[in-house]
Each structure stands twice: as C-alpha cells, then as structure tokens.
Amino acid sequence: MNKLCKLLNLKNEDELFVKITQSFKEKITQWDYFVNWAKVFGNIEPIEKELNLLNYLIGKEDIETEAYQLIKQYPQVIKAFPTLIAVREKSVDILTDSKNFIYKKYSFTNGKLSDEECKELAYFLVNCGIGEILKDKKVKNLVDYATGVEVGLDSNGRKNRGGILMESLVEEFVADTCNNLGFKYMRQANAKKIKAQWNIDVVVDKSSRNLDFAINNKGKLFFIECNFYGGGGSKLKSTATEYIEMNRYWNKQGIEFIWITDGAGWKSTLKPLREYFDKADYLLNLEMLKEQVLIKILNK
C-alpha cells in the first residue's frame, strides 16, 4: 500500500487519489501576480531622460525632420526606441522589399551616428507609427506611455509568476513545519549547497539541477518539487513523466521525494498524474498541506 495511504489511514490508493484530485484549487492569485511594478519602473529608469528628450517631438508638424535633428543632437535617445515599439531587442530587421525579401536592420544601441544613420532612425520612428502618435498628440508624455508599454510586456511574465506564487505558498508550510519539528530546510537546493551547508553528499544526474526545497532531518533528506497548473497542456504530462524518474533516482539514494502540485489544469489530465501516483509515495496538493499532511510525512 502507498506510504501516504497508511499515514492517512485510508482504505486504498483509489480513495487517496480521489481525495487529491477532488480538492485542487482553481487559482492562487495574490496581489503581486498582476504586475511586477519594481521591474516595470526598473526598466523605465535607465531611459527616462531619453523619453523626456523625445517628448520634445509631441505636437511637431514635420516629425521626421524634427526627429532627425533631435537624434543628431542627442543620439542617446535611440535607447528608448525598443520600449516605444514594445520589444526587448536592441535592433530590428524590417522587410523593406517583400518581392525580393530585402531587409533593413535598425540598431538602437548607443554610439556615434553618421548623418545618414540619424536620417534612417528618424525615418524608422515615423514609419513604425510612433511619429503619427506624437504629431497628433495622442500621448501627452512618453514616460507615461512607456510605463504602460512595460506593464503590457510584463504581463507575459504572469505564467512564471504563477510558479513563483506556488513556491511562496508552499514555503510558508515548509517553514512552519520545519520550525515546529526543529528541521532545517533550504530553498533552491542543489548538491553543492547541500554539501556546503549540511555536509551531506548527493549524487546528481545534472550538475545544474535545483530542487525547490530540501529538508534535513538529522541527515535524512526530503526533496520537494512544487508547481501549479491553471490550464492543461503537454507540459503536465512531461512533468509527471520526469518526476516518476526523479522519484526513483532519489529513492535509490535513500532520499524521500515529495511532489506538491495543484491547479485546475490537472482536471483534464489525470492519466499522467495517476501514473506518477502509482509509482511514487508522496503526491500532495495545497489542501493537504493545510491539513498538515507534510508534518505527518516528515515526522513519521
């Protein structure tokens, strides 16, 4: 019988699997999920002066000529161009001849610009659409505009923040449990850190492998991986397959492996989760952490 079944006094594995899969959380959204404001303003600060210089162009009739003169006098303003067009790259390739597939590269890195390069960059500003916006005063301040752009770009990071939120939630339970039991724990653990801090040798298959958490009970190690899946997809299956092997690998070294996962995404992808469940001892979700199941596992 599954070790967790015995700890929880359940009849069989099916009962345990139902308990796990029927108590998944739909969301774990917290306040810092929406926008990483520190990152947004951290990206604005290095180009704030350049954006204010470009504010000069707002309302100008002959934008291309004015932009050329501004770039010629203050070539550093081109540093702000990527943000104005909502890209991270320091250069872009524009298909200028679609019949012959001829491209023109525009670079936005600082440096001495020739007169021709100043003209080309002014031309770029107009043709990418920013010139028209400035001419028609559709924005009143480019610092504010760029802040909005950064918020939009940052929204792409929400997927990663979901994983960070899950780690933070799990760490609250791990920290409380270890404090109560007098155990030590480590976040983002790897073999080198474990050896340095705890003087325990761990054989790794990948030198760069990090575990979300490692717990040390007087030399007995527990490794924890955690993730949250709000939606389905192939990633869930590949993670379950990877963790089956990971569980086997750590168990051979006498290390207990605990997978803590949650999210509505699993509801349509139960088969790979069941495959992991049938081959491993410890599969938990957030509700089970709330029920202090982790304490039972570590203190058994």
N, C-alpha and C positions, 0 to 999 in steps of 0.2 A: 504493500500500500504506500502511496505517496506520503513522504515525511510530513507534509503540511496537513494532510488529512488526519493523521494521528495527533498532531499538535492541537488541532481544532475539534477533535472528537467527532469527525464527520463519518458517515457510513462508507462512502466510497468516493472515487475520483470524480465521477459524474456530478455528484452533489457539490463538490468543491468547485468544479469548472462552471457550473450554473451560478454559484454564489459570486464568482469572479466576474463573469460576463454580464450578469444582470445588474451590476452596480457600477458600471462605467459612468464617468462624468461626461456631460455634453461639452462643457467648456471650463477653462481655468483662467479666464480673462481677469487680469488685475490692472490697476491704474497705469502701470508702466508698460503695458502691452502696446498701446496705441501709437505713441510717438516717442522716440528716444531724443528728447529735447537737448540733452547735452551734446549728442552727436550732431544734431541739426545746427546749433549755434557754434559748435566747434568747427564745422565746415564753412560757416559764413565768415567767421572772424578773420581768417587769412586773406579774404578777398573783399572785405568791407570797404577799404579805401578805394579799391578799383571800381567797385559798384557805385560808390558816391561820385567818382570821376565820370562814370558813364551816365549818371543822372543828368549831366550837362546836355545830353542829346535829346532829352524829353521835350517834345514840342517843336523841335527844329524842322524846318521845311525841307531843306536839302540834306537829309540824313546821311547819305553816302559821303558827301563832301565833308560834312562836319565830323563824321566818324573817322574818316581818313586823317584829318588834321589832328583829331584827339589822339588817335593811335600813334601818329608820328611824334607828337609831343610827349605822350605818356604811354609808351609801348607796353608797360606792365598791365594795362587794362585788359589785355587779351587773356590774362589768367582767369578772368571771370567768365569768359565765353562758354566753357563747358557747362557751368551751372545755369547760365541763361537758356541753354538749349536742353537742359536736363539730362546730361550724360556725365559719366565719370572719366572717360578717356581724355587724354591731353591732346589728341588730334583726331580728325575725322576724314574719311575718304568720301568724296561726293562724286557720284556718277554724272559727269558733265556731258557725255556723249553716249546716249543709250544705244545708238546703232552700232557704234564701233567699240563700245564698252571701254571708254577712256575715263579715267578717274583723276580728280584733283585732290591732293592732300592739303588740308589746312591744319597747321600746327599752332597750338596755343601756349607753348612754353616760352618762358621769358628769354630774351636775348636781343641782340642788336638786329633791328629790322631794316631791310632796304626799303626804298621808296615804293618799289613795286609790291613788296610784301605788305606794306601798310595799306595800299590800294586794294589788294586781294582780300585782306581781312575785313576791310570796310565793306567790300562787296559781299563777303560772306554774311556779315551782320545784317545787311539789308535783305539778302535772298533767303536767309533761314527764317525770316518772318519777324525777328526782333525789331528791325528797323521800322516797320509799319506800326508796330505796337507803340514804339517810342514817339514816332511822328504824330500819331493820333492821340497821344496822351492817355492810352488805355491802361497804363500803370503810372502811378504818381511817384513811386520810389522803388528803385531796383533792389535795395536791401530787403524791403518787404517782399517784393516779388521773388527774390532768390530764397528767402526763408520759406515761402510757400512751395517752391520747387524742391527744396531739401526735404520738406515734410513728405511730399509725394514720393521722392526717391527712397526715403526711409521706410515707407510702407512696405517695400519689398523685403525688409528685414523682419517682418512680423512672424514669418514661418520659423526663423531661427529663434526669435524671442519666445515662441511657444515652448521650444525645448529648454530655454533658459528658465522660463517660469516653472516648468515641471521640475527642473533640478532644484530650484529655490524652495518649492513646496516640499519636495522630498527631504531636502537638507534640514528643514525645520524638525521633521520627525526623527531623522537620523541623529541630529544634535541632541534633541531632548532624550532620546533613548540611550545614547552613549553617556550622557551626563548622569542619567538615573542609574545606569549599570556600572559606571566607572570605566567604560571602554574608551579607547582612542579612535578617532576617525580622521580620514584625510579626503579632501576633495580633489578631483582630477589627479588621481593617484597613478603612478607608474612604477615599474620595477626599481628604477634609480632612486626615486623619492622614498619608496618603502624601505630600501636598504639603508639609505642615509638616516632616516628618522627612526626606524624601528629595528634596524639590523636584521632584517628577515630577507632571505634570498627568494626571489620569484623568477621562475624561468618563463620568458616571454617568447611568443612566436613573431611578434613585431616590435622592434625596438621603440617605436613611437607610440605604442598602444597606451592609451589613457583610460582609466576606469572612472566613472562618475564619482564613485565613493569606494573607499576601502575602510574596513573596520577591523580593529585589532583587539582581540580578547586574549591577552597574555600569550601572544604568539600564534593564536588561531585566527586565521584571516577569513573575512567575509567580503566579497566583492559585489558591488551593486551597480547595475545599469538601469537608467530610467528614461522614458520617453512618453510623449503624449501625441496621439494622432486624432486630430479633429475630423479628418476625412480619410477615405480609403485610398487604395493605390498599391502599386507593386512594391513600394518601399516597406510596407508592413510585412509582406511575405519574405522579402530578403532579410529583414531584421530578425524575424523569427528563425529562419534557417541559420543565420550567422550565430545567434545566441544558443542554438542547440549544440553547435560545435564548441562555442565558448564555454558552456556549462561543462561539457565533457572534458575539455582541456584543463580547466581549473580544478575540477573534482579529482583528476589524476594526481594533482599536487596537494591534495588534502584541503583545498580552498573551497568554501561554500559559495555558490553563485546565486544571487537573488536578482530577478528581473522584475522591476516595478513599472508597469505600463498602464495606460488608461486612454480614454477618448472614444468618442462615438464612432470613429473610423473603424474600430475593430468589429462593430456590429455586423458589418457586411463581409468581414474577412476572418471568420472564426476558424476555418480549417487550419491555416498555418499556426495560429495561436494554440490550437489543440495539439498539433504535432509537437510543439515545444513543451507544452504542459505534460504530455505523456512521457517525455524523455528527460524531464528535469524535476527537481524537487520543489523549487520555490518560484512561484509566479504570484505576484501581488498587484493590487491596484490601490488607488488613493483611499478608498473607503476602508480597506483592510488596514492601512496604516493608521487611520483614525481609530480603528478597533484595537490598536496596539498589538497587531499580529507580529510586527517586527521585533518587539520585545520578547515574544514567545520564542521566535526563531533564534535570536541571539543568546537567550538565557536558558536554552533547553539543556 
